[in-house]
Amino acid sequence: MQFGLSYIAIIIAVLVLMNTYPLTASEELVFRSKESTLKNSVSVMTTALTGLETLNEENVASAMTVTEETGISRILVTDAAGRILYDTRETDSALGRYAFYTEIVQALHGNDVFFAAFDDGAFHSRCASPVIYRSQTIGAVYAYEYDTEQATLLRNLQSTLLHISEAILAFVVALSLLLSRILTRRFGLLAAAIRQMREGDYGQRASVGGNDEIAEIAEEFNSLADRLQTTEEVRRRFVADASHELKTPLAGIRLLSDSILQTEDMDSAMVREFVGDIEQESERLTRITEDLLRLTRLDSGAVEAAEVVDVAPVIERAVHMLRMVAEEREVALSYEIERKGAVLASPGDLHQVIYNLTENGIKYNHPGGFVRVKLTGDDASCVVTVEDNGIGIPEADLPRVFDRFYRVDKMRSRAYGGTGLGLAIVSDTVRRRGGTVEAAAREGGGSVFTIRLPRAEGGAEA
């Protein structure tokens, strides 16, 4: 409604200007025209009287024959004392009387005077000039014009402008009210959707229609609502999954501790076994907590400052740290540096990514299997591949292996001590460093994970 009122106010201001300026300009133009014509006529009359030594009724009447075709409403001629010697008015003539018009008084003092006004539907114009004989003022000529013709034209113009303005104003008011109602309804729909979303209804969408800016705002709102709904669903699923993952080891710890407390005369070997199980569940709980904290830091953007990191030494250190684990599981662990390179990351991030993928390749393998880590790349990027011939990942599960808490085989993952967060940490870390990570099935069995990170300019290279 405020938009409509604003438009109406602007239009009214324009219409007021349209109804005042043309009339004022027209009046001024008529005044200038009257001044020019009336002064010329008075000048002709004063010229006709200038040759007379004195002014009287006879010689003035004889000299004023030039006024017969002037069209002026009234002409007066006075002597030096202001007594009227000539009057064109036939009825109620003022001959012999004294004239005290302001214009005549000023003319007898030697001044040329003009005055004009538009009043009572007519133009009133007055002009007076002195009659000079040998540098002496011997009288004055006064002319008065009452013009209704041009006044009628001006009134017609005023009436026409007023009718046009009324029509424009009526149209603008109707159009403004219509547009205001349309805009108000559309803005109302958008505001209602925003209020619903503020109350927590992330499934709310604004349907306003159209192809204008309001529709664009509604589209952006809907896009934001989609992202918020997705984020909320992920958050709820994450909280539910995290609660479930934390509940499992806690339930195991509680069950084992209750068994110890409620069983009398439990032998030391059984106690040690239960305590060992409690320790394993505690370690699992610690890993889950650490992974959750790491994901929280990634989500909040609190990542370590990037620096130029040579990739080959990080691979060598990760393989060295996992060598003993691989030997215990009878898995052959090897690495190959085909082309050295450096990336912009933090050493901790890069080590965590390579370590997690390599450890997964070892854990989800079988005796006699292998895990190979290889560094390749091109002029634009460094590529790290972690390949194994272990149990592999079904084709249907490949698109979701980087989702948080997603496991291909939950029972087997828990048996290996997995939290379901390792690959999610790998994916988030690589993405925040400007890279990509992909999972694929290896021909002949097993899995292949490929990490691609932008190569750092000036990095170490063989």
ABEGO torsion letter per residue (X at the ends): XAAAAAAAAAAAAAAAAAAAAAAAAAAAAAAAAAAAAAAAAAAAAAAAAAABABBBAAAAAAAAAAAAAAGBABBBBBBAAGBBABBABABGBABGBBBABAAAAAAAAGBBBBBBBBBGGBBBBBBBBBBBBGGBBAEBBBBBBBBAAAAAAAAAAAAAAAAAAAAAAAAAAAAAAAAAAAAAAAAAAAAAAAAAAAAGBAABBBBAEEABAAAAAAAAAAAAAAAAAAAAAAAAAAAAAAAAAAAAAAAAAAAAAAAAAABBGBBAAAAAAAAAAAAAAAAAAAAAAAAAAAAAAAAAGBBBBBBBBBAAAAAAAAAAAAAAAAAAAGBBBBBBBABBBBBBBBAAAAAAAAAAAAAAAAABBBBGBBBBBBBBEBAABBBBBBBBABAEBBAAAAAAAABBGBBABAAAAAAAGBAGAAAAAAAAAAAAAGBBBBBBBBBGEEBBBBBBBBBBBGBBBX
